[in-house]
Amino acid sequence: MTINSLQNTTGPLLHIVFFWLKEPNNEEHRLQFEKAIKKLIDTNPQAIANHLGGPAASENRDVVDNSFTYCYTMSFPDLEAQNAYQTDPTHNLFIEEASQLWERVAVHDSISLT
């Protein structure tokens, strides 16, 4: 059985989002972003765990990308919860309040293989 043949929808699912702010050194913009995302963390009903972080001072290697401003990881119990999150008002409010601050977003969703 290969990874591509697995059809797990029961989770858990990690939703990993990388943000690159337009002006990463602008303290006011960082505070705006952090206020908006912390509101999301405090009010979103689907996520069962959250992590907000920034680039680590890890070893400089070809496979390490520390170019992002923020990394936000949410854990959902299953694919259904993650799908509900996409249209949840708390998610939409976060986008409304913070999207003007970022120039790039990359999302990686990962579901458990076991």
Secondary structure, DSSP 8 states (H G I E B T S, - for coil): --GGG----SS-EEEEEEEEESSTT-HHHHHHHHHHHHHHHHH-SS-SEEEEE--------TT-----SEEEEEEESSHHHHHHHHT-HHHHHHHHHHGGGEEEEEEEEEE---
